[in-house]
Amino acid sequence: MAKTSPAQFVREVRQELAKVTWPGRRELVYTTLSVLAMSSLAALFFFLTDQIIAWVVKWILGFGG
């Protein structure tokens, strides 16, 4: 593995960053909202699943009223 100087490393990093296609504001907002929505749906799904499993276990063991 060839060693590079810190200055060469910084130059290469800048070259690579110039190649990056950054998202626009609109795309960023839509992507963020999509992630938040899907995370909320996943949290709701796992919460409900946990509640149902807890109810079934309590019913089987006779702890539920």
MILOVO-721267 format. One record per atom (N, C-alpha, C): x, y, z; residue number from 1; atom name. Coordinates in nm, 4 decimals, decimal comma. Layout:
BEGIN
<site x="X" y="Y" z="Z" k="NUM" a="CA"/>
...
//
This chain:
BEGIN
<site x="0,0845" y="-0,1183" z="0,0000" k="1" a="N"/>
<site x="0,0000" y="0,0000" z="0,0000" k="1" a="CA"/>
<site x="0,0886" y="0,1239" z="0,0000" k="1" a="C"/>
<site x="0,0683" y="0,2079" z="-0,0976" k="2" a="N"/>
<site x="0,1509" y="0,3276" z="-0,1108" k="2" a="CA"/>
<site x="0,1089" y="0,4321" z="-0,0080" k="2" a="C"/>
<site x="0,2074" y="0,4963" z="0,0496" k="3" a="N"/>
<site x="0,1779" y="0,6022" z="0,1456" k="3" a="CA"/>
<site x="0,1668" y="0,7344" z="0,0716" k="3" a="C"/>
<site x="0,0691" y="0,8142" z="0,1125" k="4" a="N"/>
<site x="0,0528" y="0,9461" z="0,0521" k="4" a="CA"/>
<site x="0,0712" y="1,0513" z="0,1593" k="4" a="C"/>
<site x="0,1109" y="1,1674" z="0,1149" k="5" a="N"/>
<site x="0,1295" y="1,2779" z="0,2091" k="5" a="CA"/>
<site x="-0,0077" y="1,3332" z="0,2476" k="5" a="C"/>
<site x="-0,0176" y="1,3995" z="0,3615" k="6" a="N"/>
<site x="-0,1461" y="1,4593" z="0,4001" k="6" a="CA"/>
<site x="-0,1985" y="1,5583" z="0,2955" k="6" a="C"/>
<site x="-0,1104" y="1,6325" z="0,2318" k="7" a="N"/>
<site x="-0,1534" y="1,7294" z="0,1301" k="7" a="CA"/>
<site x="-0,2128" y="1,6560" z="0,0096" k="7" a="C"/>
<site x="-0,1496" y="1,5470" z="-0,0330" k="8" a="N"/>
<site x="-0,2015" y="1,4676" z="-0,1447" k="8" a="CA"/>
<site x="-0,3374" y="1,4084" z="-0,1081" k="8" a="C"/>
<site x="-0,3497" y="1,3615" z="0,0150" k="9" a="N"/>
<site x="-0,4766" y="1,3054" z="0,0611" k="9" a="CA"/>
<site x="-0,5880" y="1,4091" z="0,0524" k="9" a="C"/>
<site x="-0,5614" y="1,5301" z="0,0994" k="10" a="N"/>
<site x="-0,6617" y="1,6366" z="0,0963" k="10" a="CA"/>
<site x="-0,6998" y="1,6691" z="-0,0477" k="10" a="C"/>
<site x="-0,6024" y="1,6737" z="-0,1386" k="11" a="N"/>
<site x="-0,6318" y="1,6998" z="-0,2800" k="11" a="CA"/>
<site x="-0,7224" y="1,5908" z="-0,3384" k="11" a="C"/>
<site x="-0,6931" y="1,4660" z="-0,3050" k="12" a="N"/>
<site x="-0,7741" y="1,3556" z="-0,3568" k="12" a="CA"/>
<site x="-0,9158" y="1,3589" z="-0,3000" k="12" a="C"/>
<site x="-0,9272" y="1,3949" z="-0,1728" k="13" a="N"/>
<site x="-1,0599" y="1,4056" z="-0,1115" k="13" a="CA"/>
<site x="-1,1408" y="1,5143" z="-0,1809" k="13" a="C"/>
<site x="-1,0786" y="1,6286" z="-0,2073" k="14" a="N"/>
<site x="-1,1491" y="1,7372" z="-0,2765" k="14" a="CA"/>
<site x="-1,1920" y="1,6961" z="-0,4165" k="14" a="C"/>
<site x="-1,1072" y="1,6201" z="-0,4856" k="15" a="N"/>
<site x="-1,1423" y="1,5724" z="-0,6194" k="15" a="CA"/>
<site x="-1,2632" y="1,4792" z="-0,6136" k="15" a="C"/>
<site x="-1,2645" y="1,3915" z="-0,5163" k="16" a="N"/>
<site x="-1,3763" y="1,2980" z="-0,5038" k="16" a="CA"/>
<site x="-1,5048" y="1,3712" z="-0,4634" k="16" a="C"/>
<site x="-1,4948" y="1,4698" z="-0,3748" k="17" a="N"/>
<site x="-1,6131" y="1,5463" z="-0,3341" k="17" a="CA"/>
<site x="-1,6716" y="1,6252" z="-0,4504" k="17" a="C"/>
<site x="-1,5870" y="1,6650" z="-0,5442" k="18" a="N"/>
<site x="-1,6367" y="1,7380" z="-0,6613" k="18" a="CA"/>
<site x="-1,7224" y="1,6474" z="-0,7496" k="18" a="C"/>
<site x="-1,7037" y="1,5169" z="-0,7405" k="19" a="N"/>
<site x="-1,7798" y="1,4212" z="-0,8210" k="19" a="CA"/>
<site x="-1,9165" y="1,3877" z="-0,7608" k="19" a="C"/>
<site x="-1,9356" y="1,4222" z="-0,6357" k="20" a="N"/>
<site x="-2,0591" y="1,3866" z="-0,5655" k="20" a="CA"/>
<site x="-2,1757" y="1,4693" z="-0,6186" k="20" a="C"/>
<site x="-2,2881" y="1,4036" z="-0,6413" k="21" a="N"/>
<site x="-2,4106" y="1,4737" z="-0,6790" k="21" a="CA"/>
<site x="-2,4926" y="1,4933" z="-0,5521" k="21" a="C"/>
<site x="-2,4975" y="1,6137" z="-0,5036" k="22" a="N"/>
<site x="-2,5681" y="1,6422" z="-0,3796" k="22" a="CA"/>
<site x="-2,7171" y="1,6573" z="-0,4088" k="22" a="C"/>
<site x="-2,8039" y="1,6105" z="-0,3179" k="23" a="N"/>
<site x="-2,9482" y="1,6242" z="-0,3404" k="23" a="CA"/>
<site x="-2,9917" y="1,7699" z="-0,3260" k="23" a="C"/>
<site x="-3,0959" y="1,8045" z="-0,4001" k="24" a="N"/>
<site x="-3,1527" y="1,9378" z="-0,3867" k="24" a="CA"/>
<site x="-3,2389" y="1,9455" z="-0,2614" k="24" a="C"/>
<site x="-3,2830" y="2,0649" z="-0,2286" k="25" a="N"/>
<site x="-3,3621" y="2,0834" z="-0,1077" k="25" a="CA"/>
<site x="-3,4912" y="2,0019" z="-0,1130" k="25" a="C"/>
<site x="-3,5583" y="2,0029" z="-0,2292" k="26" a="N"/>
<site x="-3,6849" y="1,9306" z="-0,2442" k="26" a="CA"/>
<site x="-3,6656" y="1,7794" z="-0,2237" k="26" a="C"/>
<site x="-3,5626" y="1,7240" z="-0,2857" k="27" a="N"/>
<site x="-3,5346" y="1,5817" z="-0,2711" k="27" a="CA"/>
<site x="-3,4983" y="1,5484" z="-0,1266" k="27" a="C"/>
<site x="-3,4231" y="1,6342" z="-0,0627" k="28" a="N"/>
<site x="-3,3835" y="1,6134" z="0,0762" k="28" a="CA"/>
<site x="-3,5054" y="1,6113" z="0,1682" k="28" a="C"/>
<site x="-3,5983" y="1,7043" z="0,1466" k="29" a="N"/>
<site x="-3,7191" y="1,7109" z="0,2297" k="29" a="CA"/>
<site x="-3,8045" y="1,5863" z="0,2092" k="29" a="C"/>
<site x="-3,8262" y="1,5465" z="0,0829" k="30" a="N"/>
<site x="-3,9078" y="1,4283" z="0,0559" k="30" a="CA"/>
<site x="-3,8439" y="1,3017" z="0,1127" k="30" a="C"/>
<site x="-3,7140" y="1,2893" z="0,0995" k="31" a="N"/>
<site x="-3,6452" y="1,1720" z="0,1524" k="31" a="CA"/>
<site x="-3,6541" y="1,1686" z="0,3050" k="31" a="C"/>
<site x="-3,6343" y="1,2826" z="0,3685" k="32" a="N"/>
<site x="-3,6430" y="1,2899" z="0,5140" k="32" a="CA"/>
<site x="-3,7832" y="1,2543" z="0,5619" k="32" a="C"/>
<site x="-3,8846" y="1,3076" z="0,4967" k="33" a="N"/>
<site x="-4,0224" y="1,2765" z="0,5353" k="33" a="CA"/>
<site x="-4,0539" y="1,1287" z="0,5132" k="33" a="C"/>
<site x="-4,0017" y="1,0712" z="0,4073" k="34" a="N"/>
<site x="-4,0231" y="0,9291" z="0,3816" k="34" a="CA"/>
<site x="-3,9598" y="0,8437" z="0,4913" k="34" a="C"/>
<site x="-3,8396" y="0,8786" z="0,5312" k="35" a="N"/>
<site x="-3,7710" y="0,8041" z="0,6371" k="35" a="CA"/>
<site x="-3,8478" y="0,8161" z="0,7679" k="35" a="C"/>
<site x="-3,8939" y="0,9358" z="0,8012" k="36" a="N"/>
<site x="-3,9702" y="0,9547" z="0,9251" k="36" a="CA"/>
<site x="-4,1015" y="0,8775" z="0,9219" k="36" a="C"/>
<site x="-4,1699" y="0,8785" z="0,8078" k="37" a="N"/>
<site x="-4,2966" y="0,8060" z="0,7955" k="37" a="CA"/>
<site x="-4,2753" y="0,6560" z="0,8093" k="37" a="C"/>
<site x="-4,1767" y="0,6017" z="0,7402" k="38" a="N"/>
<site x="-4,1516" y="0,4581" z="0,7471" k="38" a="CA"/>
<site x="-4,1041" y="0,4162" z="0,8864" k="38" a="C"/>
<site x="-4,0253" y="0,5004" z="0,9518" k="39" a="N"/>
<site x="-3,9809" y="0,4703" z="1,0880" k="39" a="CA"/>
<site x="-4,0994" y="0,4696" z="1,1837" k="39" a="C"/>
<site x="-4,1915" y="0,5632" z="1,1654" k="40" a="N"/>
<site x="-4,3104" y="0,5681" z="1,2500" k="40" a="CA"/>
<site x="-4,3987" y="0,4456" z="1,2287" k="40" a="C"/>
<site x="-4,4158" y="0,4057" z="1,1020" k="41" a="N"/>
<site x="-4,4949" y="0,2860" z="1,0738" k="41" a="CA"/>
<site x="-4,4302" y="0,1609" z="1,1327" k="41" a="C"/>
<site x="-4,2996" y="0,1502" z="1,1225" k="42" a="N"/>
<site x="-4,2294" y="0,0353" z="1,1795" k="42" a="CA"/>
<site x="-4,2438" y="0,0345" z="1,3319" k="42" a="C"/>
<site x="-4,2307" y="0,1506" z="1,3948" k="43" a="N"/>
<site x="-4,2454" y="0,1592" z="1,5405" k="43" a="CA"/>
<site x="-4,3863" y="0,1194" z="1,5828" k="43" a="C"/>
<site x="-4,4874" y="0,1664" z="1,5110" k="44" a="N"/>
<site x="-4,6254" y="0,1308" z="1,5420" k="44" a="CA"/>
<site x="-4,6483" y="-0,0187" z="1,5249" k="44" a="C"/>
<site x="-4,5963" y="-0,0762" z="1,4154" k="45" a="N"/>
<site x="-4,6111" y="-0,2191" z="1,3911" k="45" a="CA"/>
<site x="-4,5496" y="-0,3000" z="1,5050" k="45" a="C"/>
<site x="-4,4256" y="-0,2683" z="1,5440" k="46" a="N"/>
<site x="-4,3603" y="-0,3444" z="1,6494" k="46" a="CA"/>
<site x="-4,4264" y="-0,3228" z="1,7848" k="46" a="C"/>
<site x="-4,4772" y="-0,2037" z="1,8108" k="47" a="N"/>
<site x="-4,5497" y="-0,1791" z="1,9352" k="47" a="CA"/>
<site x="-4,6758" y="-0,2652" z="1,9425" k="47" a="C"/>
<site x="-4,7533" y="-0,2645" z="1,8344" k="48" a="N"/>
<site x="-4,8766" y="-0,3439" z="1,8333" k="48" a="CA"/>
<site x="-4,8465" y="-0,4932" z="1,8416" k="48" a="C"/>
<site x="-4,7449" y="-0,5380" z="1,7703" k="49" a="N"/>
<site x="-4,7064" y="-0,6789" z="1,7765" k="49" a="CA"/>
<site x="-4,6652" y="-0,7169" z="1,9178" k="49" a="C"/>
<site x="-4,5893" y="-0,6335" z="1,9828" k="50" a="N"/>
<site x="-4,5462" y="-0,6593" z="2,1203" k="50" a="CA"/>
<site x="-4,6663" y="-0,6650" z="2,2146" k="50" a="C"/>
<site x="-4,7613" y="-0,5745" z="2,1969" k="51" a="N"/>
<site x="-4,8792" y="-0,5738" z="2,2825" k="51" a="CA"/>
<site x="-4,9629" y="-0,7007" z="2,2639" k="51" a="C"/>
<site x="-4,9767" y="-0,7447" z="2,1401" k="52" a="N"/>
<site x="-5,0542" y="-0,8661" z="2,1123" k="52" a="CA"/>
<site x="-4,9847" y="-0,9882" z="2,1724" k="52" a="C"/>
<site x="-4,8542" y="-0,9974" z="2,1551" k="53" a="N"/>
<site x="-4,7808" y="-1,1110" z="2,2121" k="53" a="CA"/>
<site x="-4,7900" y="-1,1099" z="2,3638" k="53" a="C"/>
<site x="-4,7779" y="-0,9924" z="2,4254" k="54" a="N"/>
<site x="-4,7890" y="-0,9827" z="2,5711" k="54" a="CA"/>
<site x="-4,9277" y="-1,0266" z="2,6169" k="54" a="C"/>
<site x="-5,0325" y="-0,9858" z="2,5440" k="55" a="N"/>
<site x="-5,1686" y="-1,0251" z="2,5804" k="55" a="CA"/>
<site x="-5,1859" y="-1,1770" z="2,5691" k="55" a="C"/>
<site x="-5,1336" y="-1,2363" z="2,4633" k="56" a="N"/>
<site x="-5,1451" y="-1,3814" z="2,4435" k="56" a="CA"/>
<site x="-5,0720" y="-1,4567" z="2,5537" k="56" a="C"/>
<site x="-4,9521" y="-1,4123" z="2,5889" k="57" a="N"/>
<site x="-4,8768" y="-1,4791" z="2,6953" k="57" a="CA"/>
<site x="-4,9501" y="-1,4682" z="2,8270" k="57" a="C"/>
<site x="-5,0042" y="-1,3499" z="2,8587" k="58" a="N"/>
<site x="-5,0789" y="-1,3351" z="2,9840" k="58" a="CA"/>
<site x="-5,2033" y="-1,4232" z="2,9842" k="58" a="C"/>
<site x="-5,2697" y="-1,4334" z="2,8700" k="59" a="N"/>
<site x="-5,3901" y="-1,5154" z="2,8613" k="59" a="CA"/>
<site x="-5,3551" y="-1,6627" z="2,8794" k="59" a="C"/>
<site x="-5,2466" y="-1,7095" z="2,8171" k="60" a="N"/>
<site x="-5,2052" y="-1,8494" z="2,8284" k="60" a="CA"/>
<site x="-5,1651" y="-1,8822" z="2,9713" k="60" a="C"/>
<site x="-5,0923" y="-1,7932" z="3,0365" k="61" a="N"/>
<site x="-5,0451" y="-1,8194" z="3,1723" k="61" a="CA"/>
<site x="-5,1513" y="-1,7887" z="3,2776" k="61" a="C"/>
<site x="-5,2621" y="-1,7336" z="3,2384" k="62" a="N"/>
<site x="-5,3712" y="-1,7077" z="3,3315" k="62" a="CA"/>
<site x="-5,3541" y="-1,5816" z="3,4152" k="62" a="C"/>
<site x="-5,2673" y="-1,4895" z="3,3738" k="63" a="N"/>
<site x="-5,2459" y="-1,3679" z="3,4497" k="63" a="CA"/>
<site x="-5,3428" y="-1,2581" z="3,4089" k="63" a="C"/>
<site x="-5,4045" y="-1,2720" z="3,2925" k="64" a="N"/>
<site x="-5,4947" y="-1,1690" z="3,2451" k="64" a="CA"/>
<site x="-5,6290" y="-1,1794" z="3,3118" k="64" a="C"/>
<site x="-5,6891" y="-1,0658" z="3,3395" k="65" a="N"/>
<site x="-5,8154" y="-1,0623" z="3,4110" k="65" a="CA"/>
<site x="-5,9217" y="-1,1076" z="3,3252" k="65" a="C"/>
//
